[in-house]
Amino acid sequence: MKEIEKLEALSRTLDYSAQQWKEAMKLCDSFGQNYLSALSKSPAFFPVKLFVEGSPTPSDSPEPLAKVISDFSELALESGIEPTSGRFFGYIPGGGLPVAAIGDMIAALTNRYSGVAGACPGAVEIENQVMKWIRLLLDWPETSWGTLQSGGSMATLTAIVAARSTRKTQDWFNSVIYCSEEAHHCFHKALLIAGLQDVPFRKIKADSRGRLLMSHLKEQIALDKSDGLSPWILCATAGTTNLGAIDPLKECHEICQQEKIWMHIDAAYGGFFWLTEKGKKRLQGLEFGDSLVLDPHKGLFQPYGLGIVIVREGDLLRKSLVSRAAYLQDLTKEGVSSPGDYSLELTRHFRALRLWFSLKAYGMKAIRAALDEKLLLADYLFSELSQISGIKLFAEPELSIVAFRCEGTDKDSTNQKTTELLAKILNGGKIHLSSTTIQGFLYLRLCVLSFRTHFEDVQISIEVVRDSLVQ
């Protein structure tokens, strides 16, 4: 009994009293205020420094929470990219809405399980509400349904699992999968994980603006059919990562209808621009896919770790993934859509709460305004960069990515100059951008998407590029 009492006294220190929670929240509040107040003036990129590995095991003795927060700040906030900055233009930024962080904290504190309806019907209802909202906002039919995943890669894998179930295993290797050469690499990874790596695969050429070339797709389909193969899956992209290019979605839909091809749409980056008038015109055909992937940590400005997959025939997704176990029989509620029935996951974070909080607390008007703003800022950025001598732009942005390089026709010398320009920009730390290779040339990319990016930030990026060229 004495041993139990001794262990109990120690284990009780894992919980917080109301007073301890109050003190912890004061520390978190102080951290948050200091972090947010310094954000507009802090660098968007810090020189990368690698840390010497610390203690191989955690200490037996507790450390003050203030020190833990301080250690985190030193380790994570003073090296590399500042992804919450309005001057973070690299890759595809989102920013991380403050209210979403509050939703995450409450989800973690209350630890509600949203995977199965019987565990917490309210949490499941919140997640289902989010799915219904997204489906309605994007004009997808009532038959469609999906799930919230940890990101676009897991969402893509989930979509491929649903598409895979449309054909018997013995027919896979007589079927053909197509995607553009500009498709995101997570599509290839999903095929590998789903066991489809040996299925006939065709990489379709992109046109001069990075969009899937329909003439090549049609030629390849005709060739495959003449060889006795059966077209199966097409991945079309609504906003490529390289350039923000939009594949001809309506034309893709038409040929998929004709050839009975599963049309998967990767709208991880561009899909939420559908919520704006300009974006909807550019994304016509987004509503026609058999499966759709979106990343709210991009176009809805959520923290990292949230992807959405929607399948036009939601019951097909469920049949592809649902399973039952005796130890879950008390939690199973027939007739209710449990997220776990549409997901690869059983244990899962209540990740819907961050998005539910955000959509309710901010409202759609402000979110639409932010998306519209980014489209206009990208157009302005393109116009201003085109006036700078020594810069060659790739093409006008379809969404919010502007790609440019140093002028020149010789690839080696031009790429060297562009590499040096990138180093100067990053060493300055004022802005962050990223690079890519297009048609053998190194290009720099400025992606305007963070909710904190406004006119002043874009103006600073233009000045940084101009100044770095003449250094």
KOLTOR-952013 format. One record per residue (C-alpha): residue in one letter; chain; x, y, z. Coordinates in nm, 4 decimals, padded with zeros to 6 digits. Example, Ala and Ser with C-alpha at 12.3 -4.5 7.8 and 13.67 -1.06 7.14 Angstrom:
! KOLTOR-952013
> a, A, 01.2300, -00.4500, 00.7800
> s, A, 01.3670, -00.1060, 00.7140
***
This chain:
! KOLTOR-952013
> m, A, 00.0000, 00.0000, 00.0000
> k, A, 00.2834, 00.2404, 00.0791
> e, A, 00.4296, 00.1751, -00.2653
> i, A, 00.0980, 00.2573, -00.4306
> e, A, 00.0673, 00.5778, -00.2285
> k, A, 00.4210, 00.6776, -00.3247
> l, A, 00.3544, 00.6141, -00.6944
> e, A, 00.0199, 00.7912, -00.6772
> a, A, 00.1764, 01.1044, -00.5305
> l, A, 00.4239, 01.1178, -00.8166
> s, A, 00.1741, 01.0340, -01.0904
> r, A, -00.0648, 01.3045, -00.9667
> t, A, 00.1948, 01.5633, -01.0683
> l, A, 00.1024, 01.4856, -01.4305
> d, A, -00.2289, 01.6652, -01.3827
> y, A, -00.2768, 02.0396, -01.3488
> s, A, -00.4772, 02.2113, -01.0815
> a, A, -00.6857, 02.5117, -01.1815
> q, A, -00.4118, 02.7386, -01.0464
> q, A, -00.1367, 02.5558, -01.2346
> w, A, -00.3393, 02.5834, -01.5553
> k, A, -00.3845, 02.9557, -01.4968
> e, A, -00.0101, 03.0024, -01.4535
> a, A, 00.0651, 02.7920, -01.7615
> m, A, -00.1792, 02.9970, -01.9694
> k, A, -00.0081, 03.3166, -01.8531
> l, A, 00.3196, 03.1827, -01.9909
> c, A, 00.1529, 03.0781, -02.3166
> d, A, -00.0217, 03.4139, -02.3427
> s, A, 00.3066, 03.5967, -02.2926
> f, A, 00.4762, 03.3777, -02.5528
> g, A, 00.1932, 03.4306, -02.8022
> q, A, 00.1827, 03.8067, -02.7570
> n, A, 00.5578, 03.8428, -02.7947
> y, A, 00.5658, 03.6140, -03.0970
> l, A, 00.2805, 03.7828, -03.2841
> s, A, 00.3917, 04.1372, -03.2024
> a, A, 00.7425, 04.0683, -03.3373
> l, A, 00.6268, 03.8802, -03.6465
> s, A, 00.5855, 04.1740, -03.8829
> k, A, 00.9422, 04.2922, -03.8227
> s, A, 01.1199, 03.9596, -03.7815
> p, A, 01.3045, 03.7914, -04.0715
> a, A, 01.1116, 03.5595, -04.3009
> f, A, 01.4203, 03.3398, -04.3225
> f, A, 01.6941, 03.2722, -04.0685
> p, A, 02.0302, 03.1185, -04.1640
> v, A, 02.0047, 02.7440, -04.1178
> k, A, 02.2036, 02.6154, -03.8232
> l, A, 02.2186, 02.2495, -03.7330
> f, A, 02.1979, 02.1664, -03.3647
> v, A, 02.4213, 01.9274, -03.1752
> e, A, 02.2133, 01.6361, -03.0547
> g, A, 02.0998, 01.6867, -02.6971
> s, A, 02.0432, 01.4411, -02.4167
> p, A, 01.9638, 01.0913, -02.5483
> t, A, 01.6817, 01.0520, -02.2943
> p, A, 01.4527, 01.2977, -02.1142
> s, A, 01.5475, 01.3876, -01.7606
> d, A, 01.3850, 01.2148, -01.4635
> s, A, 01.3410, 01.5541, -01.3012
> p, A, 01.0840, 01.8101, -01.4210
> e, A, 01.1870, 02.1379, -01.5776
> p, A, 00.9954, 02.4654, -01.5327
> l, A, 00.7484, 02.5255, -01.8145
> a, A, 00.9052, 02.8653, -01.8786
> k, A, 01.2370, 02.6947, -01.9552
> v, A, 01.0682, 02.4384, -02.1810
> i, A, 00.9091, 02.7200, -02.3820
> s, A, 01.2431, 02.9020, -02.3940
> d, A, 01.4212, 02.5889, -02.5172
> f, A, 01.1579, 02.5442, -02.7867
> s, A, 01.2016, 02.9038, -02.8999
> e, A, 01.5767, 02.8643, -02.9280
> l, A, 01.5546, 02.5356, -03.1151
> a, A, 01.2642, 02.6017, -03.3502
> l, A, 01.2219, 02.9757, -03.3966
> e, A, 01.5713, 03.0989, -03.4788
> s, A, 01.6711, 02.8847, -03.7763
> g, A, 01.5230, 02.8233, -04.1203
> i, A, 01.1892, 02.9411, -04.2610
> e, A, 00.9412, 03.1572, -04.0706
> p, A, 00.6222, 03.0075, -04.2198
> t, A, 00.3871, 03.2418, -04.0327
> s, A, 00.5430, 03.5544, -04.1855
> g, A, 00.3562, 03.7621, -04.4414
> r, A, 00.6836, 03.7688, -04.6361
> f, A, 00.7079, 03.3903, -04.6621
> f, A, 00.6544, 03.3344, -05.0346
> g, A, 00.8318, 02.9979, -05.0614
> y, A, 00.6649, 02.6726, -05.1558
> i, A, 00.2900, 02.7219, -05.0879
> p, A, 00.2343, 02.9121, -04.7630
> g, A, -00.0814, 02.9307, -04.5558
> g, A, 00.0096, 03.1037, -04.2312
> g, A, -00.1886, 02.9318, -03.9561
> l, A, -00.4880, 03.1335, -03.8345
> p, A, -00.4695, 03.2163, -03.4614
> v, A, -00.8230, 03.0872, -03.3978
> a, A, -00.7229, 02.7539, -03.5537
> a, A, -00.4498, 02.7235, -03.2911
> i, A, -00.7104, 02.7804, -03.0211
> g, A, -00.9246, 02.5070, -03.1742
> d, A, -00.6264, 02.2710, -03.1744
> m, A, -00.5496, 02.3470, -02.8114
> i, A, -00.9079, 02.2777, -02.7047
> a, A, -00.9168, 01.9599, -02.9135
> a, A, -00.5991, 01.8363, -02.7453
> l, A, -00.7052, 01.9439, -02.3953
> t, A, -01.0478, 01.7806, -02.4077
> n, A, -00.9097, 01.4884, -02.6103
> r, A, -01.2423, 01.4116, -02.7765
> y, A, -01.2304, 01.1183, -03.0173
> s, A, -01.3961, 01.1951, -03.3494
> g, A, -01.3342, 00.8672, -03.5286
> v, A, -01.6461, 00.6747, -03.4250
> a, A, -01.9887, 00.8221, -03.3533
> g, A, -02.0458, 00.6256, -03.0337
> a, A, -01.7372, 00.7720, -02.8668
> c, A, -01.8369, 01.1368, -02.9038
> p, A, -02.1399, 01.2057, -03.1253
> g, A, -02.0813, 01.5817, -03.0972
> a, A, -01.7235, 01.5617, -03.2210
> v, A, -01.8361, 01.3446, -03.5132
> e, A, -02.1129, 01.5952, -03.5896
> i, A, -01.8572, 01.8785, -03.5956
> e, A, -01.6393, 01.6835, -03.8383
> n, A, -01.9397, 01.5935, -04.0511
> q, A, -02.0498, 01.9576, -04.0519
> v, A, -01.7093, 02.0571, -04.1878
> m, A, -01.7374, 01.7953, -04.4645
> k, A, -02.0868, 01.9182, -04.5557
> w, A, -01.9712, 02.2803, -04.5635
> i, A, -01.6757, 02.2024, -04.7909
> r, A, -01.8911, 01.9909, -05.0205
> l, A, -02.1508, 02.2682, -05.0529
> l, A, -01.8955, 02.5478, -05.0937
> l, A, -01.7370, 02.3603, -05.3862
> d, A, -02.0681, 02.2621, -05.5488
> w, A, -02.0191, 01.8879, -05.5126
> p, A, -02.3302, 01.6650, -05.5073
> e, A, -02.5062, 01.5146, -05.2053
> t, A, -02.3780, 01.1708, -05.3017
> s, A, -02.0222, 01.2864, -05.2326
> w, A, -01.8456, 01.2420, -04.9008
> g, A, -01.4954, 01.2352, -04.7674
> t, A, -01.2631, 01.2634, -04.4735
> l, A, -01.0122, 01.4942, -04.3108
> q, A, -00.6572, 01.3646, -04.3274
> s, A, -00.3176, 01.4858, -04.2083
> g, A, -00.2385, 01.6514, -04.5415
> g, A, -00.2580, 01.6281, -04.9190
> s, A, -00.0413, 01.3178, -04.9425
> m, A, -00.2643, 01.1098, -04.7156
> a, A, -00.5738, 01.2543, -04.8822
> t, A, -00.4363, 01.1543, -05.2235
> l, A, -00.3619, 00.8016, -05.1033
> t, A, -00.7176, 00.7751, -04.9720
> a, A, -00.8550, 00.8843, -05.3110
> i, A, -00.6371, 00.6286, -05.4910
> v, A, -00.7622, 00.3526, -05.2605
> a, A, -01.1188, 00.4440, -05.3598
> a, A, -01.0298, 00.4534, -05.7308
> r, A, -00.8455, 00.1211, -05.7003
> s, A, -01.1626, -00.0503, -05.5811
> t, A, -01.3371, 00.0182, -05.9130
> r, A, -01.1485, -00.2652, -06.0838
> k, A, -01.0662, -00.6209, -05.9891
> t, A, -00.7050, -00.6935, -05.9023
> q, A, -00.6542, -00.9117, -06.2086
> d, A, -00.7559, -00.6181, -06.4305
> w, A, -00.5170, -00.3635, -06.2818
> f, A, -00.2220, -00.4505, -06.4999
> n, A, -00.4212, -00.4142, -06.8200
> s, A, -00.5326, -00.0661, -06.7122
> v, A, -00.3538, 00.2658, -06.7599
> i, A, -00.2981, 00.5586, -06.5229
> y, A, -00.2276, 00.9089, -06.6566
> c, A, -00.0987, 01.2335, -06.5100
> s, A, 00.0768, 01.5481, -06.6268
> e, A, 00.4522, 01.5838, -06.5970
> e, A, 00.3696, 01.8738, -06.3635
> a, A, 00.1611, 01.6581, -06.1251
> h, A, 00.2624, 01.6625, -05.7581
> h, A, 00.4949, 01.3814, -05.6533
> c, A, 00.2479, 01.2652, -05.3865
> f, A, 00.0390, 01.1115, -05.6675
> h, A, 00.3281, 00.8854, -05.7636
> k, A, 00.3892, 00.8025, -05.3977
> a, A, 00.0221, 00.7134, -05.3496
> l, A, 00.0362, 00.4706, -05.6444
> l, A, 00.3435, 00.3076, -05.4929
> i, A, 00.1879, 00.2666, -05.1483
> a, A, -00.1390, 00.1419, -05.2986
> g, A, 00.0494, -00.1343, -05.4829
> l, A, -00.0111, 00.0168, -05.8277
> q, A, 00.3516, 00.0918, -05.9113
> d, A, 00.3592, -00.1747, -06.1841
> v, A, 00.0351, -00.0653, -06.3503
> p, A, 00.0954, 00.0924, -06.6948
> f, A, 00.1670, 00.4586, -06.6276
> r, A, 00.1775, 00.7493, -06.8715
> k, A, 00.3277, 01.0900, -06.7971
> i, A, 00.1514, 01.3424, -07.0214
> k, A, 00.3379, 01.6459, -07.1532
> a, A, 00.2595, 01.9933, -07.0233
> d, A, 00.2085, 02.2905, -07.2532
> s, A, 00.4178, 02.6075, -07.2512
> r, A, 00.2351, 02.7317, -06.9399
> g, A, 00.2606, 02.4096, -06.7421
> r, A, -00.0913, 02.2780, -06.8124
> l, A, -00.1691, 01.9212, -06.9117
> l, A, -00.1524, 01.8989, -07.2919
> m, A, -00.4870, 01.7570, -07.4050
> s, A, -00.3671, 01.6632, -07.7532
> h, A, -00.0973, 01.4406, -07.6031
> l, A, -00.3436, 01.2863, -07.3574
> k, A, -00.5859, 01.1991, -07.6376
> e, A, -00.3073, 01.0557, -07.8519
> q, A, -00.1827, 00.8421, -07.5637
> i, A, -00.5294, 00.7113, -07.4795
> a, A, -00.5894, 00.6157, -07.8429
> l, A, -00.2499, 00.4417, -07.8574
> d, A, -00.3161, 00.2502, -07.5362
> k, A, -00.6568, 00.1356, -07.6575
> s, A, -00.5073, 00.0159, -07.9854
> d, A, -00.2613, -00.1890, -07.7800
> g, A, -00.5494, -00.3587, -07.5982
> l, A, -00.5116, -00.1589, -07.2747
> s, A, -00.7937, 00.0067, -07.0831
> p, A, -00.7647, 00.3709, -06.9623
> w, A, -00.8376, 00.3845, -06.5887
> i, A, -00.7317, 00.6883, -06.3828
> l, A, -00.6390, 01.0457, -06.4756
> c, A, -00.4883, 01.2934, -06.2291
> a, A, -00.5672, 01.6537, -06.3260
> t, A, -00.4274, 01.9442, -06.1259
> a, A, -00.6073, 02.2606, -06.0189
> g, A, -00.3003, 02.4681, -05.9404
> t, A, 00.0360, 02.2998, -05.9914
> t, A, 00.3007, 02.3432, -05.7241
> n, A, 00.5600, 02.4696, -05.9710
> l, A, 00.3569, 02.7406, -06.1400
> g, A, -00.0014, 02.7382, -06.0150
> a, A, -00.1090, 02.6166, -06.3595
> i, A, -00.4642, 02.4856, -06.3976
> d, A, -00.5135, 02.1826, -06.6188
> p, A, -00.8118, 02.2055, -06.8612
> l, A, -01.0533, 02.0486, -06.6134
> k, A, -01.3690, 02.0625, -06.8267
> e, A, -01.1937, 01.8995, -07.1219
> c, A, -01.0460, 01.6383, -06.8894
> h, A, -01.3943, 01.5653, -06.7580
> e, A, -01.5344, 01.5244, -07.1083
> i, A, -01.2731, 01.2720, -07.2137
> c, A, -01.3033, 01.0890, -06.8814
> q, A, -01.6774, 01.0592, -06.9376
> q, A, -01.6227, 00.9277, -07.2887
> e, A, -01.3593, 00.6747, -07.1894
> k, A, -01.5011, 00.5833, -06.8449
> i, A, -01.1858, 00.7073, -06.6717
> w, A, -01.1733, 00.7944, -06.3012
> m, A, -01.0952, 01.1675, -06.2844
> h, A, -00.8927, 01.2594, -05.9779
> i, A, -00.8413, 01.6329, -05.9202
> d, A, -00.5459, 01.7543, -05.7172
> a, A, -00.6740, 02.0885, -05.5915
> a, A, -00.4562, 02.0911, -05.2807
> y, A, -00.3216, 02.4357, -05.3617
> g, A, -00.5754, 02.5954, -05.5917
> g, A, -00.9108, 02.4473, -05.4978
> f, A, -01.0228, 02.7026, -05.2422
> f, A, -00.9867, 02.9873, -05.4922
> w, A, -01.3202, 02.8470, -05.6176
> l, A, -01.4736, 03.0489, -05.3333
> t, A, -01.3949, 03.3706, -05.5209
> e, A, -01.5566, 03.4990, -05.8385
> k, A, -01.2256, 03.5189, -06.0271
> g, A, -01.1107, 03.1795, -05.9029
> k, A, -01.4348, 03.0048, -05.9899
> k, A, -01.4094, 03.1212, -06.3515
> r, A, -01.0534, 02.9927, -06.3777
> l, A, -01.1328, 02.6612, -06.2091
> q, A, -01.4360, 02.5584, -06.4149
> g, A, -01.4575, 02.1784, -06.4088
> l, A, -01.3488, 02.1455, -06.0456
> e, A, -01.7009, 02.0285, -05.9632
> f, A, -01.6851, 01.7330, -06.2032
> g, A, -01.4187, 01.5033, -06.0580
> d, A, -01.4619, 01.1531, -05.9170
> s, A, -01.2253, 01.2424, -05.6343
> l, A, -01.0884, 01.5727, -05.5118
> v, A, -00.8049, 01.6640, -05.2753
> l, A, -00.7746, 01.9993, -05.0963
> d, A, -00.5289, 02.1348, -04.8409
> p, A, -00.6900, 02.3726, -04.5895
> h, A, -00.3393, 02.4433, -04.4571
> k, A, -00.2941, 02.6290, -04.7855
> g, A, -00.6069, 02.7969, -04.9197
> l, A, -00.7941, 02.8154, -04.5893
> f, A, -00.4864, 02.9346, -04.3968
> q, A, -00.4894, 02.6523, -04.1422
> p, A, -00.1836, 02.5239, -03.9512
> y, A, 00.0050, 02.2369, -04.1135
> g, A, -00.1542, 01.8965, -04.0827
> l, A, -00.4925, 01.9131, -04.2561
> g, A, -00.5956, 01.7682, -04.5914
> i, A, -00.9398, 01.6847, -04.7310
> v, A, -01.0439, 01.4160, -04.9771
> i, A, -01.3926, 01.4065, -05.1304
> v, A, -01.5191, 01.1184, -05.3452
> r, A, -01.8175, 01.1770, -05.5722
> e, A, -01.9751, 00.8479, -05.4695
> g, A, -01.9065, 00.8625, -05.0985
> d, A, -02.0357, 00.5124, -05.0380
> l, A, -01.7603, 00.3788, -05.2627
> l, A, -01.4993, 00.5391, -05.0364
> r, A, -01.6659, 00.3874, -04.7324
> k, A, -01.6760, 00.0386, -04.8836
> s, A, -01.3072, 00.0732, -04.9735
> l, A, -01.2012, 00.1413, -04.6143
> v, A, -01.4660, 00.0377, -04.3603
> s, A, -01.3905, -00.2447, -04.1190
> r, A, -01.5382, -00.3719, -03.7951
> a, A, -01.3858, -00.5158, -03.4785
> a, A, -01.5423, -00.6754, -03.1692
> y, A, -01.3643, -00.4356, -02.9357
> l, A, -01.5374, -00.1411, -03.1066
> q, A, -01.8862, -00.2878, -03.1054
> d, A, -02.0083, -00.0611, -02.8230
> l, A, -01.9117, 00.2495, -03.0212
> t, A, -02.0534, 00.1560, -03.3610
> k, A, -02.3710, 00.3423, -03.4508
> e, A, -02.5239, 00.2286, -03.7772
> g, A, -02.6783, 00.5015, -03.9896
> v, A, -02.4309, 00.7673, -03.8748
> s, A, -02.1293, 00.8621, -04.0886
> s, A, -01.8294, 00.7973, -03.8648
> p, A, -01.5092, 00.9553, -04.0008
> g, A, -01.3166, 00.6376, -03.9225
> d, A, -01.5253, 00.4527, -04.1830
> y, A, -01.3851, 00.6781, -04.4570
> s, A, -01.0272, 00.6984, -04.3412
> l, A, -00.7095, 00.4933, -04.3200
> e, A, -00.6876, 00.6024, -03.9573
> l, A, -00.8556, 00.4689, -03.6461
> t, A, -00.6794, 00.6734, -03.3805
> r, A, -00.6836, 01.0261, -03.5099
> h, A, -00.6517, 01.3827, -03.3861
> f, A, -00.9751, 01.5808, -03.3710
> r, A, -00.8359, 01.7925, -03.6537
> a, A, -01.1753, 01.9170, -03.7715
> l, A, -01.2053, 02.1465, -03.4718
> r, A, -00.9409, 02.3936, -03.5943
> l, A, -01.1258, 02.4400, -03.9223
> w, A, -01.4703, 02.4476, -03.7593
> f, A, -01.3489, 02.7176, -03.5194
> s, A, -01.1976, 02.9168, -03.8066
> l, A, -01.4984, 02.9103, -04.0379
> k, A, -01.7354, 03.0037, -03.7561
> a, A, -01.5182, 03.2635, -03.5838
> y, A, -01.4035, 03.4503, -03.8975
> g, A, -01.6885, 03.3920, -04.1412
> m, A, -01.6610, 03.3226, -04.5124
> k, A, -01.6659, 03.6885, -04.6222
> a, A, -01.3246, 03.7586, -04.4696
> i, A, -01.1789, 03.4331, -04.6047
> r, A, -01.3045, 03.5074, -04.9564
> a, A, -01.1613, 03.8591, -04.9325
> a, A, -00.8209, 03.7212, -04.8340
> l, A, -00.8212, 03.4809, -05.1303
> d, A, -00.9269, 03.7538, -05.3735
> e, A, -00.6566, 03.9780, -05.2331
> k, A, -00.3884, 03.7175, -05.3055
> l, A, -00.4961, 03.6837, -05.6697
> l, A, -00.4736, 04.0603, -05.7179
> l, A, -00.1415, 04.0836, -05.5349
> a, A, 00.0056, 03.8120, -05.7582
> d, A, -00.1076, 04.0025, -06.0681
> y, A, 00.0538, 04.3181, -05.9299
> l, A, 00.3733, 04.1308, -05.8442
> f, A, 00.3962, 03.9954, -06.1987
> s, A, 00.3403, 04.3411, -06.3471
> e, A, 00.6073, 04.5034, -06.1303
> l, A, 00.8690, 04.2309, -06.1787
> s, A, 00.8207, 04.2570, -06.5550
> q, A, 00.9533, 04.6131, -06.5334
> i, A, 01.2849, 04.5079, -06.3755
> s, A, 01.5760, 04.4826, -06.6175
> g, A, 01.7565, 04.1489, -06.6084
> i, A, 01.4481, 03.9471, -06.5054
> k, A, 01.2655, 03.6966, -06.7257
> l, A, 00.9199, 03.5907, -06.6098
> f, A, 00.7721, 03.2537, -06.6979
> a, A, 00.4065, 03.3400, -06.7569
> e, A, 00.1234, 03.5448, -06.6096
> p, A, -00.0083, 03.3753, -06.2951
> e, A, -00.3283, 03.1735, -06.3256
> l, A, -00.3522, 03.1713, -05.9476
> s, A, -00.0978, 03.3260, -05.7103
> i, A, 00.2468, 03.1923, -05.8099
> v, A, 00.4920, 03.4111, -06.0012
> a, A, 00.8030, 03.2386, -06.1405
> f, A, 01.1057, 03.4262, -06.2738
> r, A, 01.4774, 03.3854, -06.3455
> c, A, 01.7719, 03.5878, -06.4610
> e, A, 01.7728, 03.6691, -06.8314
> g, A, 01.9836, 03.4582, -07.0638
> t, A, 01.9698, 03.1794, -07.3195
> d, A, 02.2641, 02.9693, -07.2040
> k, A, 02.1288, 02.7412, -06.9338
> d, A, 02.4490, 02.6931, -06.7384
> s, A, 02.5402, 03.0594, -06.7050
> t, A, 02.1803, 03.1692, -06.6540
> n, A, 02.1228, 02.9055, -06.3849
> q, A, 02.4419, 03.0163, -06.2115
> k, A, 02.3258, 03.3790, -06.2056
> t, A, 01.9832, 03.2743, -06.0779
> t, A, 02.1448, 03.0595, -05.8064
> e, A, 02.3501, 03.3567, -05.6936
> l, A, 02.0392, 03.5762, -05.6922
> l, A, 01.8569, 03.3224, -05.4746
> a, A, 02.1459, 03.3148, -05.2262
> k, A, 02.1514, 03.6950, -05.2002
> i, A, 01.7778, 03.7102, -05.1372
> l, A, 01.7811, 03.4389, -04.8721
> n, A, 02.0911, 03.5746, -04.7006
> g, A, 01.9121, 03.9067, -04.6585
> g, A, 01.6362, 03.7324, -04.4649
> k, A, 01.3674, 03.9909, -04.5439
> i, A, 01.1675, 03.7523, -04.7589
> h, A, 01.1679, 03.3817, -04.8317
> l, A, 01.1129, 03.2313, -05.1743
> s, A, 01.1945, 02.8932, -05.3245
> s, A, 01.3377, 02.7608, -05.6498
> t, A, 01.2375, 02.5028, -05.9075
> t, A, 01.3564, 02.3793, -06.2454
> i, A, 01.1430, 02.4304, -06.5555
> q, A, 01.2570, 02.3154, -06.9001
> g, A, 01.6144, 02.2962, -06.7730
> f, A, 01.6218, 02.6507, -06.6349
> l, A, 01.6342, 02.7370, -06.2658
> y, A, 01.3403, 02.9583, -06.1712
> l, A, 01.2599, 03.1370, -05.8467
> r, A, 00.9028, 03.1184, -05.7200
> l, A, 00.7063, 03.3739, -05.5230
> c, A, 00.3789, 03.2249, -05.3996
> v, A, 00.1360, 03.4793, -05.2563
> l, A, -00.1005, 03.2943, -05.0248
> s, A, -00.0410, 03.3634, -04.6557
> f, A, -00.3330, 03.5458, -04.4945
> r, A, -00.0723, 03.7832, -04.3466
> t, A, 00.0623, 03.8813, -04.6907
> h, A, -00.0572, 04.2255, -04.7945
> f, A, 00.0466, 04.4995, -05.0366
> e, A, 00.3358, 04.6179, -04.8207
> d, A, 00.4841, 04.2667, -04.8087
> v, A, 00.4637, 04.2263, -05.1862
> q, A, 00.6204, 04.5680, -05.2320
> i, A, 00.9087, 04.4656, -05.0055
> s, A, 00.9593, 04.1478, -05.2110
> i, A, 00.9832, 04.3528, -05.5309
> e, A, 01.2411, 04.5819, -05.3743
> v, A, 01.4426, 04.2864, -05.2443
> v, A, 01.4572, 04.1284, -05.5908
> r, A, 01.5531, 04.4596, -05.7514
> d, A, 01.8228, 04.5367, -05.4919
> s, A, 01.9651, 04.1841, -05.5015
> l, A, 02.0102, 04.2026, -05.8779
> v, A, 02.2372, 04.5043, -05.8560
> q, A, 02.4486, 04.3911, -05.5590
***
